[in-house]
Structure formats: C-alpha cells, structure tokens
Amino acid sequence: MGLMARALRAIIGAAHVGPSFVVTLVTVLLAIVSGLEPWRVLVIGVIMAANQLSIGWSNDAIDAARDTDAARTDKPVVRGDVRPRTIMGLAIGAAATALALSLVLGPAFALAHFVALGAGWAYNAGLKRTLLATACYAVAFALLPVLVALAREEPRPAAWWAVVMGGMLGLAAHFANVLPDLEADRRHGIRALPHRLGARGAGAVALVALATAGVLGVLGAAPATPLTLVGAGATLVLLVAGLVVIVRAPGSRALFRIITLAALAAVLTLAGAAGSIVA
C-alpha cells in the first residue's frame, strides 16, 4: 500500500497540478458565464483537465534527463518515484482522451482543441528552447475563448478582443513561468524571449501584456460588469506594484508572484466579459 501511495503521489506531482487546475478552472468559469448548457460545461471541463494533465506529464517525461542533470529533486522522475516511460504513457492516454471527447462538441471545437493541445506538446518537445516558446503559450491561451464560443450548440467565432486578450494572458503566463529559473535555463541552452530580455525586460513585457489584457477586458464587456471592474482594479494595483519591483529588485521572486496574481486578476476581467466573447 505504501508503494502504491508513493507512486500515486509521484504521478500527481508530475502532472503540474497547480497550473493544470488554474487553466481548467478558467475555462470552466468562462463556459459557465458565457451561458453554455451544464452538460457542455462538464464536457469542456473534462477535456481541458485531460489536456492540461497530458501537457504536464509530457513535460516531465521529456525533460527527465535535463532535470536529472540539474539535480531537480523536486521532480518525482528525478527522485526515481516514477519512470519517465510511465509518465509518457499517461500523457499520451490523457491526450487521446481529450481529443476523443472534443468530437462530442463538434468538428470545429475538436480542430481548435487539437491546435491548443499541439501547442503545449510542441513547447515541451523543444520549442521551449527557442523564440517560438512564447508563441506556444500565446496560441494556447488565445484559443480558450475560441473553444468556449465553439462549444455552443450553434458554434460561433469568438470576438477578436477576447482572442487577443487570451494571447496577452498567455504571453504573461509564459514569462511568469520562466522568471524564477532564467539563469538555470540559460545554462541548459534555453534561449527563449524572456531569457534574451533578462529579468527586468521580461517583467516589463509581462506587465505591458497584462495591462493590454485588462484594457481589452473592460472595453469588451461594454458595459462593464462588477466582476470586470473588480478584476481591472486588482490588475491595476498589481501592475503598479510590479513596476516598483522591476525598478528595485527585478530578479526577485516577488516579481513572479505579482505577475501571477495580476494574470489571475486579468482572468477575472475576462470572466466578467464572458457574455460578450461570442462575435
């Protein structure tokens, strides 16, 4: 029983549960607020959960050798708690599940979801080392409102501002994700856009992206809802705090935390405008 529990904890630990949960929750929240039927909300939630688990597991399986070389003992694969082959098998199974379920919501949804899932796998498979890394995040996040719009009984395109806002959130998410590990990543040959800009430049770009997302969310709601205003207000406060940290301590983890919180606040702004994301 102890071995089974240890293996289960390792599998969960390799799934990047935190980010997976947040992206799934955001998608479900957008689906609910945009008025999808309950069964469609449930299906899109299961699809996104499988999507994110697949990307998380494939990341740890593909990076097993690099993480071992870097002595990343926080990784279950590095500690020997689970084999890379096992994690990769789970990643493929989760991807197959997500793609199969996508067909329930129609061919247009399935195609858009295939692109979003492919962006995550392409990032893990090697694009994370290149300037295209940010594009992987931007494309995947830009497709979130598209997926919600296409999940309707009568699929519709998403509003342009919602797509751009999603892309800005993806850009900020990528920068926030790599900020704490910029130096370690450089030593392993990762030269994506945040690494080339450095901590101060990457932080500034992330804050500008979040500011743009906040403005688009407020304008897109038309008229602004209480949730939109709360999200926009919180984003503004956090952006000011982020600017202070960029000037005083650009390499600190405080900047990472502020950008993460500002991204969540911007998501609230998008959720408040979810009723308007269908073109």
Backbone as CSV, one residue per row, in Angstrom:
resi,resn,N_x,N_y,N_z,CA_x,CA_y,CA_z,C_x,C_y,C_z
1,MET,0.838,-1.208,0.000,0.000,0.000,0.000,0.868,1.252,0.000
2,GLY,1.989,1.179,0.749,2.879,2.320,0.782,3.477,2.627,-0.567
3,LEU,3.851,1.577,-1.306,4.423,1.773,-2.638,3.405,2.357,-3.591
4,MET,2.150,1.892,-3.500,1.093,2.417,-4.372,0.827,3.883,-4.087
5,ALA,0.797,4.225,-2.805,0.557,5.624,-2.425,1.693,6.512,-2.914
6,ARG,2.921,6.000,-2.790,4.081,6.768,-3.241,4.037,6.980,-4.746
7,ALA,3.660,5.922,-5.487,3.565,6.033,-6.945,2.476,7.016,-7.344
8,LEU,1.345,6.968,-6.636,0.243,7.886,-6.948,0.650,9.326,-6.692
9,ARG,1.332,9.547,-5.565,1.808,10.912,-5.270,2.786,11.382,-6.334
10,ALA,3.620,10.480,-6.813,4.593,10.839,-7.849,3.897,11.203,-9.150
11,ILE,2.890,10.445,-9.506,2.143,10.715,-10.743,1.439,12.063,-10.661
12,ILE,0.839,12.322,-9.506,0.171,13.613,-9.320,1.193,14.742,-9.322
13,GLY,2.335,14.509,-8.685,3.367,15.537,-8.631,3.948,15.876,-9.984
14,ALA,3.952,14.899,-10.904,4.494,15.135,-12.250,3.476,15.764,-13.185
15,ALA,2.259,15.967,-12.694,1.194,16.474,-13.564,1.102,18.001,-13.580
16,HIS,1.958,18.675,-12.777,1.879,20.139,-12.676,0.450,20.543,-12.302
17,VAL,-0.016,20.003,-11.187,-1.417,20.121,-10.791,-1.874,21.576,-10.654
18,GLY,-1.018,22.428,-10.084,-1.407,23.827,-9.885,-1.810,24.522,-11.170
19,PRO,-0.886,24.648,-12.147,-1.246,25.284,-13.424,-2.376,24.554,-14.146
20,SER,-2.384,23.228,-14.074,-3.438,22.452,-14.736,-4.804,22.815,-14.169
21,PHE,-4.873,22.917,-12.839,-6.135,23.265,-12.184,-6.583,24.668,-12.554
22,VAL,-5.645,25.614,-12.562,-5.998,27.011,-12.852,-6.545,27.151,-14.274
23,VAL,-5.860,26.561,-15.265,-6.322,26.679,-16.649,-7.678,26.005,-16.830
24,THR,-7.865,24.854,-16.194,-9.153,24.163,-16.277,-10.250,24.993,-15.634
25,LEU,-9.951,25.559,-14.468,-10.936,26.377,-13.761,-11.321,27.604,-14.582
26,VAL,-10.328,28.247,-15.181,-10.609,29.426,-16.011,-11.527,29.056,-17.175
27,THR,-11.243,27.940,-17.830,-12.063,27.507,-18.963,-13.491,27.223,-18.532
28,VAL,-13.657,26.513,-17.415,-14.992,26.199,-16.905,-15.734,27.469,-16.517
29,LEU,-15.032,28.392,-15.876,-15.657,29.662,-15.479,-16.143,30.429,-16.696
30,LEU,-15.324,30.497,-17.744,-15.739,31.176,-18.972,-16.943,30.482,-19.596
31,ALA,-16.941,29.160,-19.564,-18.054,28.401,-20.139,-19.348,28.673,-19.389
32,ILE,-19.272,28.725,-18.062,-20.464,28.978,-17.254,-21.008,30.379,-17.494
33,VAL,-20.123,31.368,-17.398,-20.548,32.769,-17.521,-21.050,33.077,-18.925
34,SER,-20.524,32.367,-19.934,-20.966,32.627,-21.305,-22.288,31.941,-21.633
35,GLY,-22.812,31.155,-20.684,-24.151,30.599,-20.866,-24.242,29.220,-21.497
36,LEU,-23.158,28.451,-21.493,-23.230,27.097,-22.039,-24.110,26.208,-21.161
37,GLU,-24.771,25.213,-21.808,-25.575,24.272,-21.038,-24.672,23.502,-20.075
38,PRO,-25.233,23.070,-18.922,-24.421,22.374,-17.919,-23.643,21.180,-18.461
39,TRP,-24.252,20.377,-19.347,-23.532,19.198,-19.836,-22.346,19.599,-20.697
40,ARG,-22.489,20.702,-21.434,-21.373,21.186,-22.249,-20.263,21.742,-21.355
41,VAL,-20.644,22.406,-20.262,-19.648,22.898,-19.307,-18.860,21.724,-18.729
42,LEU,-19.572,20.650,-18.376,-18.919,19.468,-17.817,-17.944,18.848,-18.820
43,VAL,-18.385,18.707,-20.067,-17.537,18.089,-21.088,-16.293,18.931,-21.353
44,ILE,-16.472,20.232,-21.501,-15.313,21.085,-21.792,-14.359,21.109,-20.594
45,GLY,-14.899,20.983,-19.378,-14.038,20.919,-18.196,-13.198,19.651,-18.173
46,VAL,-13.815,18.514,-18.501,-13.076,17.244,-18.534,-12.030,17.270,-19.639
47,ILE,-12.411,17.837,-20.790,-11.463,17.940,-21.911,-10.248,18.763,-21.503
48,MET,-10.478,19.906,-20.881,-9.349,20.771,-20.529,-8.500,20.163,-19.424
49,ALA,-9.135,19.450,-18.498,-8.361,18.778,-17.449,-7.438,17.731,-18.067
50,ALA,-7.969,16.930,-18.986,-7.143,15.918,-19.658,-6.060,16.583,-20.497
51,ASN,-6.411,17.671,-21.149,-5.455,18.444,-21.952,-4.270,18.882,-21.095
52,GLN,-4.562,19.476,-19.952,-3.510,20.009,-19.097,-2.687,18.914,-18.422
53,LEU,-3.337,17.821,-18.032,-2.597,16.699,-17.466,-1.635,16.121,-18.503
54,SER,-2.099,16.021,-19.733,-1.260,15.495,-20.808,-0.022,16.359,-21.010
55,ILE,-0.220,17.667,-21.032,0.913,18.576,-21.227,1.864,18.531,-20.034
56,GLY,1.312,18.492,-18.823,2.162,18.432,-17.635,2.982,17.160,-17.572
57,TRP,2.339,16.015,-17.802,3.067,14.743,-17.751,4.118,14.655,-18.855
58,SER,3.761,15.100,-20.060,4.735,15.019,-21.156,5.938,15.907,-20.880
59,ASN,5.725,17.023,-20.198,6.833,17.919,-19.861,7.855,17.201,-18.979
60,ASP,7.372,16.535,-17.930,8.306,15.866,-17.027,8.953,14.644,-17.673
61,ALA,8.217,13.965,-18.564,8.788,12.797,-19.241,9.882,13.219,-20.219
62,ILE,9.621,14.253,-20.991,10.583,14.715,-21.994,11.803,15.345,-21.335
63,ASP,11.593,16.040,-20.214,12.694,16.748,-19.541,13.408,15.898,-18.492
64,ALA,13.121,14.600,-18.438,13.678,13.758,-17.375,15.203,13.835,-17.308
65,ALA,15.870,13.713,-18.457,17.341,13.728,-18.463,17.882,15.087,-18.029
66,ARG,17.294,16.161,-18.543,17.769,17.506,-18.187,17.521,17.796,-16.710
67,ASP,16.359,17.390,-16.199,16.059,17.620,-14.791,16.987,16.815,-13.889
68,THR,17.347,15.610,-14.331,18.280,14.788,-13.559,19.655,15.436,-13.522
69,ASP,20.092,15.960,-14.677,21.380,16.637,-14.755,21.415,17.876,-13.876
70,ALA,20.264,18.531,-13.757,20.173,19.743,-12.944,19.876,19.435,-11.482
71,ALA,19.785,18.142,-11.149,19.510,17.715,-9.770,18.210,18.303,-9.242
72,ARG,17.166,18.269,-10.089,15.855,18.780,-9.696,15.134,17.737,-8.835
73,THR,15.500,17.679,-7.580,14.922,16.677,-6.682,13.451,16.951,-6.362
74,ASP,12.947,18.106,-6.791,11.518,18.362,-6.620,10.693,17.597,-7.652
75,LYS,11.375,17.009,-8.634,10.689,16.263,-9.693,10.618,14.781,-9.317
76,PRO,9.421,14.183,-9.326,9.277,12.761,-8.975,10.110,11.840,-9.858
77,VAL,10.248,12.180,-11.150,11.038,11.343,-12.051,12.502,11.345,-11.628
78,VAL,13.023,12.486,-11.220,14.420,12.595,-10.798,14.654,11.793,-9.518
79,ARG,13.694,11.812,-8.616,13.827,11.072,-7.357,13.689,9.563,-7.557
80,GLY,13.243,9.150,-8.746,13.064,7.730,-9.007,11.734,7.191,-8.514
81,ASP,10.796,8.085,-8.173,9.493,7.647,-7.670,8.600,7.099,-8.778
82,VAL,8.873,7.491,-10.020,8.098,7.018,-11.157,8.996,7.076,-12.391
83,ARG,8.788,6.160,-13.330,9.636,6.107,-14.519,9.134,7.071,-15.591
84,PRO,10.041,7.650,-16.374,9.625,8.537,-17.469,8.658,7.847,-18.443
85,ARG,8.895,6.544,-18.691,8.022,5.814,-19.618,6.584,5.784,-19.101
86,THR,6.420,5.634,-17.795,5.079,5.612,-17.206,4.386,6.947,-17.384
87,ILE,5.138,8.024,-17.104,4.569,9.367,-17.236,4.210,9.658,-18.693
88,MET,5.053,9.257,-19.629,4.757,9.493,-21.029,3.519,8.704,-21.469
89,GLY,3.376,7.488,-20.970,2.189,6.703,-21.291,0.915,7.390,-20.808
90,LEU,0.977,7.946,-19.597,-0.173,8.684,-19.065,-0.447,9.937,-19.894
91,ALA,0.614,10.605,-20.334,0.453,11.817,-21.143,-0.243,11.501,-22.463
92,ILE,0.171,10.418,-23.103,-0.441,10.022,-24.376,-1.898,9.613,-24.160
93,GLY,-2.161,8.872,-23.084,-3.531,8.467,-22.788,-4.435,9.655,-22.522
94,ALA,-3.938,10.642,-21.766,-4.732,11.832,-21.475,-4.991,12.637,-22.746
95,ALA,-3.979,12.731,-23.623,-4.154,13.449,-24.886,-5.215,12.770,-25.751
96,ALA,-5.151,11.436,-25.836,-6.124,10.691,-26.631,-7.533,10.887,-26.077
97,THR,-7.660,10.884,-24.760,-8.964,11.101,-24.123,-9.511,12.481,-24.451
98,ALA,-8.654,13.497,-24.328,-9.079,14.867,-24.599,-9.507,15.036,-26.053
99,LEU,-8.739,14.472,-26.982,-9.062,14.614,-28.399,-10.349,13.875,-28.751
100,ALA,-10.541,12.691,-28.180,-11.755,11.923,-28.459,-12.993,12.651,-27.935
101,LEU,-12.908,13.184,-26.714,-14.043,13.902,-26.138,-14.350,15.187,-26.899
102,SER,-13.325,15.771,-27.525,-13.525,17.011,-28.273,-14.559,16.836,-29.381
103,LEU,-14.621,15.648,-29.948,-15.551,15.384,-31.045,-17.007,15.502,-30.594
104,VAL,-17.250,15.328,-29.279,-18.611,15.450,-28.749,-19.139,16.865,-28.956
105,LEU,-18.229,17.848,-28.921,-18.629,19.253,-29.067,-18.515,19.752,-30.501
106,GLY,-18.272,18.844,-31.432,-18.292,19.223,-32.840,-16.917,19.303,-33.470
107,PRO,-16.866,19.203,-34.806,-15.576,19.194,-35.513,-14.797,20.496,-35.384
108,ALA,-15.485,21.640,-35.356,-14.778,22.919,-35.232,-14.089,23.012,-33.876
109,PHE,-14.807,22.613,-32.831,-14.208,22.611,-31.492,-13.033,21.649,-31.448
110,ALA,-13.222,20.451,-32.015,-12.164,19.440,-31.990,-10.901,19.936,-32.683
111,LEU,-11.052,20.633,-33.801,-9.897,21.148,-34.523,-9.171,22.213,-33.710
112,ALA,-9.937,23.147,-33.117,-9.327,24.207,-32.311,-8.616,23.609,-31.100
113,HIS,-9.230,22.604,-30.491,-8.605,21.970,-29.337,-7.336,21.222,-29.733
114,PHE,-7.343,20.594,-30.892,-6.150,19.904,-31.382,-4.980,20.884,-31.506
115,VAL,-5.245,22.083,-32.001,-4.199,23.101,-32.136,-3.692,23.528,-30.753
116,ALA,-4.626,23.733,-29.807,-4.228,24.152,-28.459,-3.377,23.084,-27.782
117,LEU,-3.802,21.835,-27.891,-3.039,20.734,-27.294,-1.688,20.581,-27.992
118,GLY,-1.686,20.719,-29.313,-0.441,20.622,-30.072,0.554,21.694,-29.686
119,ALA,0.054,22.898,-29.365,0.949,23.982,-28.949,1.676,23.612,-27.653
120,GLY,0.948,22.994,-26.719,1.562,22.586,-25.466,2.601,21.492,-25.657
121,TRP,2.286,20.508,-26.476,3.242,19.436,-26.741,4.456,19.949,-27.520
122,ALA,4.225,20.849,-28.464,5.342,21.399,-29.241,6.296,22.174,-28.336
123,TYR,5.746,22.891,-27.370,6.575,23.605,-26.402,7.458,22.625,-25.634
124,ASN,6.842,21.561,-25.125,7.591,20.569,-24.354,8.638,19.845,-25.195
125,ALA,8.297,19.611,-26.464,9.162,18.797,-27.325,10.415,19.523,-27.793
126,GLY,10.501,20.822,-27.559,11.725,21.515,-27.959,11.584,22.996,-28.241
127,LEU,10.366,23.456,-28.530,10.209,24.878,-28.847,10.443,25.771,-27.633
128,LYS,10.411,25.184,-26.428,10.679,25.978,-25.227,12.086,26.579,-25.249
129,ARG,12.974,26.011,-26.059,14.348,26.498,-26.149,14.509,27.624,-27.164
130,THR,13.456,27.977,-27.868,13.547,28.923,-28.977,12.644,30.132,-28.757
131,LEU,12.724,31.056,-29.701,11.867,32.238,-29.637,10.393,31.902,-29.857
132,LEU,10.116,30.705,-30.372,8.728,30.292,-30.592,8.039,29.842,-29.311
133,ALA,8.782,29.759,-28.219,8.201,29.317,-26.953,7.025,30.199,-26.541
134,THR,7.214,31.504,-26.633,6.151,32.425,-26.241,4.930,32.256,-27.138
135,ALA,5.165,31.984,-28.428,4.054,31.785,-29.359,3.206,30.583,-28.951
136,CYS,3.834,29.531,-28.427,3.089,28.349,-27.982,2.099,28.728,-26.880
137,TYR,2.572,29.485,-25.912,1.695,29.940,-24.829,0.602,30.860,-25.363
138,ALA,0.987,31.817,-26.199,0.023,32.797,-26.707,-1.085,32.121,-27.507
139,VAL,-0.711,31.175,-28.366,-1.708,30.473,-29.177,-2.653,29.671,-28.294
140,ALA,-2.100,28.925,-27.341,-2.928,28.077,-26.479,-3.922,28.911,-25.671
141,PHE,-3.470,30.019,-25.103,-4.362,30.852,-24.294,-5.346,31.632,-25.160
142,ALA,-4.911,32.054,-26.342,-5.817,32.771,-27.243,-6.984,31.893,-27.669
143,LEU,-6.764,30.583,-27.673,-7.805,29.645,-28.096,-8.827,29.350,-27.006
144,LEU,-8.588,29.745,-25.758,-9.550,29.468,-24.686,-10.914,30.091,-24.973
145,PRO,-11.009,31.400,-25.276,-12.331,31.945,-25.620,-12.881,31.372,-26.921
146,VAL,-11.992,30.994,-27.831,-12.440,30.364,-29.079,-13.116,29.034,-28.781
147,LEU,-12.517,28.240,-27.906,-13.097,26.949,-27.543,-14.470,27.116,-26.899
148,VAL,-14.592,28.095,-26.011,-15.882,28.330,-25.354,-16.939,28.741,-26.378
149,ALA,-16.564,29.579,-27.330,-17.518,30.013,-28.356,-17.909,28.869,-29.281
150,LEU,-16.968,27.995,-29.590,-17.239,26.876,-30.491,-17.957,25.722,-29.798
151,ALA,-17.997,25.738,-28.457,-18.667,24.668,-27.717,-20.178,24.861,-27.657
152,ARG,-20.674,25.959,-28.172,-22.113,26.227,-28.165,-22.858,25.261,-29.082
153,GLU,-24.175,25.157,-28.864,-24.987,24.300,-29.729,-24.868,24.748,-31.176
154,GLU,-24.826,26.066,-31.374,-24.558,26.637,-32.697,-23.213,27.350,-32.606
155,PRO,-22.129,26.700,-33.016,-20.780,27.283,-32.866,-20.675,28.651,-33.508
156,ARG,-19.986,29.546,-32.810,-19.767,30.905,-33.302,-18.300,31.257,-33.105
157,PRO,-17.770,32.176,-33.909,-16.396,32.647,-33.662,-16.348,33.508,-32.407
158,ALA,-15.209,33.554,-31.786,-15.025,34.407,-30.613,-14.722,35.834,-31.061
159,ALA,-15.072,36.790,-30.230,-14.781,38.198,-30.518,-13.263,38.402,-30.586
160,TRP,-12.833,39.268,-31.493,-11.394,39.460,-31.708,-10.699,39.917,-30.441
161,TRP,-11.353,40.785,-29.665,-10.702,41.317,-28.468,-10.472,40.212,-27.437
162,ALA,-11.396,39.237,-27.373,-11.239,38.130,-26.434,-10.063,37.239,-26.837
163,VAL,-9.899,37.030,-28.147,-8.782,36.216,-28.646,-7.453,36.898,-28.337
164,VAL,-7.384,38.210,-28.612,-6.146,38.956,-28.335,-5.866,38.994,-26.834
165,MET,-6.916,39.166,-26.048,-6.747,39.194,-24.596,-6.198,37.858,-24.100
166,GLY,-6.736,36.762,-24.629,-6.213,35.451,-24.261,-4.744,35.312,-24.625
167,GLY,-4.373,35.809,-25.793,-2.978,35.758,-26.212,-2.072,36.553,-25.292
168,MET,-2.537,37.720,-24.851,-1.749,38.527,-23.911,-1.570,37.811,-22.573
169,LEU,-2.629,37.134,-22.121,-2.524,36.373,-20.878,-1.537,35.220,-21.045
170,GLY,-1.528,34.601,-22.227,-0.578,33.524,-22.494,0.855,34.024,-22.474
171,LEU,1.085,35.186,-23.068,2.426,35.770,-23.060,2.888,36.016,-21.621
172,ALA,2.008,36.624,-20.826,2.361,36.904,-19.432,2.580,35.611,-18.652
173,ALA,1.760,34.586,-18.928,1.899,33.309,-18.232,3.247,32.673,-18.531
174,HIS,3.677,32.753,-19.783,4.981,32.186,-20.143,6.103,32.899,-19.402
175,PHE,6.077,34.206,-19.416,7.131,34.971,-18.764,7.146,34.713,-17.261
176,ALA,5.950,34.664,-16.641,5.876,34.412,-15.204,6.400,33.015,-14.874
177,ASN,6.131,32.055,-15.753,6.536,30.675,-15.523,8.059,30.506,-15.524
178,VAL,8.738,31.260,-16.384,10.188,31.064,-16.512,11.014,32.059,-15.695
179,LEU,10.405,33.122,-15.210,11.174,34.135,-14.480,12.014,33.564,-13.327
180,PRO,11.474,32.659,-12.503,12.292,32.172,-11.380,13.489,31.320,-11.810
181,ASP,13.469,30.809,-13.044,14.511,29.870,-13.479,15.344,30.391,-14.649
182,LEU,15.399,31.693,-14.843,16.094,32.244,-16.007,17.548,31.797,-16.079
183,GLU,18.273,31.903,-14.984,19.704,31.566,-15.003,19.924,30.077,-15.208
184,ALA,19.151,29.259,-14.521,19.295,27.800,-14.670,18.956,27.376,-16.099
185,ASP,17.927,27.992,-16.672,17.535,27.656,-18.047,18.639,28.020,-19.033
186,ARG,19.254,29.176,-18.836,20.330,29.602,-19.743,21.459,28.577,-19.760
187,ARG,21.776,28.016,-18.599,22.856,27.034,-18.515,22.537,25.754,-19.278
188,HIS,21.247,25.533,-19.532,20.840,24.335,-20.263,20.446,24.650,-21.706
189,GLY,20.883,25.805,-22.185,20.698,26.133,-23.589,19.331,26.648,-23.975
190,ILE,18.524,27.032,-23.019,17.208,27.588,-23.333,17.363,29.085,-23.577
191,ARG,16.987,29.503,-24.785,17.161,30.905,-25.172,15.869,31.465,-25.739
192,ALA,14.793,31.316,-24.965,13.508,31.873,-25.377,13.517,33.385,-25.152
193,LEU,12.438,34.040,-25.535,12.386,35.504,-25.458,12.637,36.045,-24.052
194,PRO,12.029,35.503,-22.991,12.297,36.047,-21.647,13.766,35.953,-21.263
195,HIS,14.437,34.889,-21.686,15.852,34.707,-21.350,16.721,35.748,-22.054
196,ARG,16.324,36.109,-23.252,17.088,37.111,-24.003,16.865,38.516,-23.453
197,LEU,15.674,38.766,-22.911,15.356,40.090,-22.389,15.920,40.307,-20.984
198,GLY,16.116,39.225,-20.243,16.554,39.357,-18.864,15.374,39.601,-17.944
199,ALA,15.615,39.532,-16.635,14.534,39.619,-15.652,13.777,40.942,-15.753
200,ARG,14.512,42.065,-15.852,13.850,43.369,-15.888,13.033,43.534,-17.177
201,GLY,13.617,43.189,-18.311,12.908,43.326,-19.584,11.727,42.382,-19.681
202,ALA,11.916,41.137,-19.239,10.836,40.154,-19.299,9.680,40.565,-18.392
203,GLY,10.017,41.060,-17.204,8.975,41.512,-16.295,8.181,42.675,-16.870
204,ALA,8.888,43.616,-17.503,8.218,44.776,-18.100,7.267,44.350,-19.221
205,VAL,7.723,43.428,-20.070,6.871,42.961,-21.170,5.631,42.260,-20.618
206,ALA,5.813,41.444,-19.590,4.675,40.740,-18.988,3.656,41.723,-18.428
207,LEU,4.138,42.766,-17.773,3.217,43.758,-17.203,2.474,44.525,-18.294
208,VAL,3.164,44.853,-19.378,2.505,45.532,-20.501,1.434,44.626,-21.108
209,ALA,1.747,43.343,-21.233,0.770,42.392,-21.777,-0.461,42.316,-20.889
210,LEU,-0.246,42.293,-19.579,-1.367,42.220,-18.650,-2.183,43.510,-18.661
211,ALA,-1.507,44.651,-18.800,-2.225,45.917,-18.899,-3.100,45.932,-20.147
212,THR,-2.551,45.454,-21.253,-3.314,45.370,-22.500,-4.521,44.454,-22.336
213,ALA,-4.315,43.308,-21.682,-5.412,42.371,-21.444,-6.506,43.015,-20.606
214,GLY,-6.104,43.761,-19.575,-7.088,44.413,-18.727,-7.922,45.434,-19.483
215,VAL,-7.269,46.227,-20.311,-7.986,47.238,-21.103,-8.969,46.572,-22.071
216,LEU,-8.518,45.528,-22.733,-9.387,44.813,-23.676,-10.595,44.214,-22.961
217,GLY,-10.380,43.691,-21.749,-11.481,43.107,-20.999,-12.531,44.135,-20.628
218,VAL,-12.087,45.300,-20.197,-13.024,46.373,-19.822,-13.789,46.870,-21.045
219,LEU,-13.080,47.109,-22.137,-13.736,47.599,-23.349,-14.657,46.539,-23.954
220,GLY,-14.237,45.273,-23.869,-15.039,44.211,-24.456,-16.337,43.967,-23.716
221,ALA,-16.365,44.223,-22.402,-17.578,43.965,-21.623,-18.724,44.863,-22.062
222,ALA,-18.489,46.108,-22.228,-19.396,47.115,-22.794,-20.892,46.841,-22.590
223,PRO,-21.531,47.216,-21.493,-20.959,47.961,-20.366,-20.229,47.035,-19.400
224,ALA,-19.312,47.613,-18.642,-18.504,46.824,-17.713,-19.371,46.234,-16.605
225,THR,-19.129,44.977,-16.274,-19.829,44.299,-15.192,-19.056,44.492,-13.891
226,PRO,-19.693,44.254,-12.729,-18.959,44.365,-11.457,-17.714,43.480,-11.414
227,LEU,-17.813,42.251,-11.942,-16.662,41.349,-11.946,-15.538,41.905,-12.804
228,THR,-15.887,42.515,-13.925,-14.889,43.138,-14.788,-14.164,44.264,-14.065
229,LEU,-14.924,45.090,-13.366,-14.330,46.232,-12.671,-13.430,45.781,-11.521
230,VAL,-13.851,44.736,-10.798,-13.021,44.202,-9.718,-11.708,43.676,-10.287
231,GLY,-11.805,42.896,-11.369,-10.608,42.353,-11.988,-9.688,43.434,-12.510
232,ALA,-10.263,44.447,-13.162,-9.454,45.529,-13.710,-8.782,46.340,-12.603
233,GLY,-9.516,46.583,-11.514,-8.946,47.332,-10.394,-7.784,46.596,-9.745
234,ALA,-7.973,45.292,-9.535,-6.903,44.488,-8.938,-5.695,44.419,-9.863
235,THR,-5.949,44.311,-11.158,-4.851,44.277,-12.120,-4.040,45.563,-12.064
236,LEU,-4.726,46.701,-11.990,-4.047,47.996,-11.946,-3.150,48.104,-10.721
237,VAL,-3.661,47.719,-9.553,-2.875,47.790,-8.320,-1.630,46.913,-8.430
238,LEU,-1.814,45.706,-8.953,-0.695,44.781,-9.072,0.332,45.237,-10.114
239,LEU,-0.144,45.879,-11.170,0.784,46.396,-12.173,1.684,47.482,-11.581
240,VAL,1.119,48.335,-10.758,1.917,49.374,-10.096,2.955,48.720,-9.184
241,ALA,2.519,47.713,-8.434,3.454,47.005,-7.552,4.549,46.337,-8.374
242,GLY,4.179,45.780,-9.525,5.161,45.136,-10.392,6.200,46.108,-10.913
243,LEU,5.780,47.300,-11.263,6.719,48.313,-11.741,7.731,48.686,-10.666
244,VAL,7.260,48.776,-9.428,8.157,49.099,-8.314,9.212,47.997,-8.149
245,VAL,8.769,46.735,-8.243,9.703,45.616,-8.075,10.700,45.568,-9.224
246,ILE,10.250,45.869,-10.448,11.156,45.864,-11.603,12.291,46.864,-11.408
247,VAL,11.969,48.007,-10.832,12.979,49.048,-10.617,13.930,48.661,-9.487
248,ARG,13.378,48.096,-8.411,14.186,47.864,-7.213,14.831,46.475,-7.152
249,ALA,14.088,45.445,-7.566,14.614,44.072,-7.437,14.060,43.187,-8.539
250,PRO,14.501,43.406,-9.779,13.921,42.675,-10.913,14.145,41.165,-10.870
251,GLY,15.174,40.704,-10.160,15.460,39.281,-10.131,14.791,38.536,-8.992
252,SER,13.976,39.216,-8.179,13.375,38.575,-7.018,12.150,37.756,-7.412
253,ARG,11.793,36.816,-6.535,10.590,36.012,-6.775,9.322,36.831,-6.592
254,ALA,9.453,38.004,-5.980,8.284,38.867,-5.794,7.672,39.243,-7.139
255,LEU,8.520,39.476,-8.147,8.017,39.848,-9.464,7.208,38.702,-10.064
256,PHE,7.707,37.486,-9.898,6.997,36.311,-10.375,5.621,36.218,-9.721
257,ARG,5.562,36.419,-8.416,4.289,36.319,-7.698,3.318,37.412,-8.130
258,ILE,3.842,38.625,-8.319,2.974,39.736,-8.713,2.393,39.504,-10.101
259,ILE,3.224,39.055,-11.032,2.738,38.790,-12.390,1.703,37.683,-12.380
260,THR,1.920,36.659,-11.569,0.953,35.568,-11.471,-0.380,36.065,-10.937
261,LEU,-0.340,36.877,-9.877,-1.575,37.421,-9.305,-2.266,38.369,-10.282
262,ALA,-1.469,39.179,-10.989,-2.048,40.104,-11.964,-2.716,39.344,-13.111
263,ALA,-2.125,38.213,-13.496,-2.727,37.394,-14.545,-4.076,36.844,-14.086
264,LEU,-4.151,36.398,-12.832,-5.415,35.894,-12.301,-6.458,37.009,-12.223
265,ALA,-6.008,38.216,-11.868,-6.932,39.347,-11.830,-7.449,39.665,-13.227
266,ALA,-6.573,39.579,-14.227,-6.996,39.810,-15.606,-7.986,38.739,-16.075
267,VAL,-7.821,37.519,-15.555,-8.773,36.449,-15.876,-10.152,36.800,-15.334
268,LEU,-10.218,37.407,-14.151,-11.499,37.865,-13.615,-12.146,38.879,-14.551
269,THR,-11.320,39.763,-15.104,-11.828,40.749,-16.055,-12.423,40.053,-17.267
270,LEU,-11.737,39.044,-17.772,-12.237,38.281,-18.927,-13.515,37.544,-18.572
271,ALA,-13.560,36.958,-17.367,-14.757,36.237,-16.942,-15.956,37.178,-16.843
272,GLY,-15.711,38.408,-16.387,-16.787,39.369,-16.287,-17.347,39.760,-17.638
273,ALA,-16.528,39.615,-18.675,-16.957,39.966,-20.026,-17.312,38.737,-20.855
274,ALA,-17.382,37.569,-20.195,-17.559,36.315,-20.932,-18.830,36.293,-21.755
275,GLY,-19.862,37.013,-21.293,-21.111,37.047,-22.054,-20.961,37.725,-23.396
276,SER,-19.852,38.440,-23.594,-19.643,39.172,-24.847,-18.551,38.567,-25.718
277,ILE,-18.020,37.392,-25.331,-16.873,36.876,-26.081,-17.275,36.253,-27.414
278,VAL,-18.562,36.007,-27.616,-19.005,35.461,-28.897,-19.225,36.603,-29.878
279,ALA,-18.605,36.485,-31.044,-18.689,37.576,-32.033,-20.114,37.703,-32.570
